[in-house]
Amino acid sequence: KESNKMKFSLALATFSLFSASPLATAVLYGDEQFGDIPGGRFWVFGGNGLSIVNPETCAVESTLSDDGNGNMLPASWSDGVYMESQFSDKKYVAINSRVPVTDSHGEEAPAGEVLFFDVDEEKVASRVLVGPRPVHSYGVYTHNEYWTHSDGDGYFYIIDLKSIDRHNSKPIQVHQDTPSHGKLMWDEDGALQGTGYATSTGEPFLFIFDMDTHEEIGKFDFSEWCNASHSIGFSSVNKHLYIECSRGAPTLLELDVSTPRNPQYVEAHAGITGSIYETPDASAIAVTDKGGSKFHLIEPGATGEAASSIYTVDVYGHPSTPVFFPNGRTDGKTNFNTCLSLTINTNQRHYHKNKLMCSYYGCSQAATQNDVDAGMCLYALDANGEQTNSLLSVGLTDISDIAQGTHPNSKVCQRCASELNYNDEDGKCVCTPNCGSCASDTPEDHNADLSGAVCMDMSTMTPSRVSNRALRSLKDITPSSHPDSTFVAAGSVKQGSPYSYSAQCGFGRTYRSHKKGGKYTALPSNFPTNSVSIINVEDFSLKCTVELDGTPGRVIYVPPTGSDSSMTASGSTAPSGGGLSGGAIAGIVIGSLVVVLASAILIINKSKNGKDEKYTESAEGGVN
């Protein structure tokens, strides 16, 4: 009888799986599962608000510029996700604004803001004040909650989808002394037993908290191996965390969290850094090293043992976010295609003889006029000979030496041989005033064909693919040199603006997030025009480029709703009603229920006949 009860419970648990919303395999943000449903739309948030793009027709179907109450939408955005409420038929896009709200709620700094959009009505449903500078966000759909991290105060703010007009007034502190930028890791299948983790780019701790009670559990001090952390990933295969060390030498920290609230050190993998993702089938951890222009694929080892199979491919162009699409193969360890967005600087004022000379990753201490012509900067030195953040300038007393070539910086300060280039107020001439981000940056300055995406068949990644050859150009990707890589020219993006602490005329980091929807991904571009490029991840082709009125920022995929005239994965029109209609969903659920209940009856009958030898109850009460 006890065995029968156990088996019937197994059948009910299986039915619960079919009845629930689709699970997000390889959770990172919480809406990855919806990207597998074809026929939806890409919601593109940018400088002029929202544009809704149909990837099949390559058209902007509608736009939204205000919130319906006379307030314009923000002109700059951070992370967002698509979510479906567990307690109603409401569907939302929730996204962080990058525009501070000066009417702060008791904060010393201006508050941040989250906007909720009603998907069916295509309008703003609420605007919620949170802590300053919200950046990363997560759709924790297992709890019906939207989580957003405030970089300004170092807290996670939580908004329940039942009350989208406010946060829950119980933010989680994820810093010890210094509020910083950070990310969240959680899982949806119970492997982490309701435990969440947060990183911080300012402190050497992994913050551990209870996802149910929103209470801090503790901190794991990893200062012996890592000074701070940023990206974080989880392998459901071996129950390990993989953490990007964000300060010091490039390092990937590996921790065993098979006991979720008691992390154990496993390994610090030197030379590996970047944003971390789990592949959809959990077969590998993918790491995109934007600065080093590399893509790493890590095969998880046994629990408690360090990963040893690490494959690396050079991806010229500073790759950013990957998306994954099943390629139908069965002969590889990771049978997916991936496309990585590229963030390379395509401003030709920063090139010399087709070689990029100036970007976020290096643009200082020009030594020749060729360097100056390629947009490199020359900075002043302090008394100890260390580079400062100020561009070097010379006075009128130096003009003669510069003209005669006897000045130490004559080769770089040639413009200062003319009195016309000296400031009337202070009598100074800046040697490289048009360098770095201070250079002209118009569409005419860019060769946008140098950027787009690099797509690969991950099935063929083997240790032999490891390469240390630095490519000079995406033109080096040829069928003979990189048989499994395809460069898709799809426009380029404006380089990141400098930070408050950046050197004069410096750059900030450049991002190019994109989301998969069905077999497509939508890649935002600024050059040659503000647009999104629709790339087919199945065959690595550029389907089309859709021009937009404003600068594109963030892209979120929204699966088909009942009112969509949707397309199937093959591109054919779905039945009237579009997408997964209510009848289709009901059919799937009912069919699944019939199969599961039939299976349950067979299991019970087999047990009654004494013929069930396949399933045995373990000492822990589970099923072996």
Protein Blocks (a to p, Z undefined) as FASTA:
>chain_A
ZZmmmmmmmmmmmmmmmmmccddehifnopmmmmmpghiacddddfkopadddfklopaf
bdcfbeonopacdfbdcdddddddfkbcbdcdddddfbdcfbbghiabdcdddddddfkl
opafbdcdddehifbdcddfknopacdddfknopacdddfklmmbcehiacddbfklgcd
ddddddfeopnnopacdddfkbccdcdddfklopafbdcdfklmogbdcbdcddfklopa
cdddfehjdddddddfkbmmlccdfbdcehiacdddddfklpaccdddfknopadddddd
dehiacfbdcddddehiaaddddddehiakbfblcddddddfbdfbfklcgehiafbdfk
ocghifbfklmmnopacddddfkopacfbdcdddfklmmmmmnopafklmmmmmmmpfkl
pcfklopacfblmgcjlbccdfklpcfklgccddddfklgcfklpccbdcfbfklpcfkl
mmmbccddebjaddddddfkbcehiacddddddddehjbccdddfbfbdcdddddfklop
afbacddfbdcfbdcdddddfkbccddfkopacdehiajdfklmmmmmmmmmmmmmmmmm
mmmmmmmnopafkbccdfkopaZZ
